[in-house]
């Protein structure tokens, strides 16, 4: 079967929901295990950057559910492409809550996590999103 990788950016609809991210993550891990999805989720300042990998149908269905989730808004799909192998196979869903120190240490990635991120600038270099996700997946091993 064909594998795809989908990377998107979204914002939390209400910062008060931040306390529930752990619960959302646990639900995602369970769902992803059942559906053969792997990936990484980064969160900072009310913004998410996530990569989903798996069979096309499973990834598209999962992303559709995310798009319908009222906890997300300003969802921007950055990359959707076939891949030969998974880049994040070690996790059903890796997670990193980035601190201000993390963002200062990686200033070229900071635009992904500003309130109301600059979608146009981010979309102009979507490969930067994959670089960021890989960087924190290596740091998180």
Buried (B, 14 or more C-beta within 10 A) or exposed (E): EEBBBBBBBBBBBEEEBEEEBEEBBEEBBEBBEEBBBBBBBBBBBBBBBBBBBBBBEBBBBBBEEBEEEEBBEEBBBBBBEEEEEBBBEEBBBBBBEBEEEBBEEBEEBBBBBBEEBEEEEBBEEBEBBBEBBBBBBEEEE
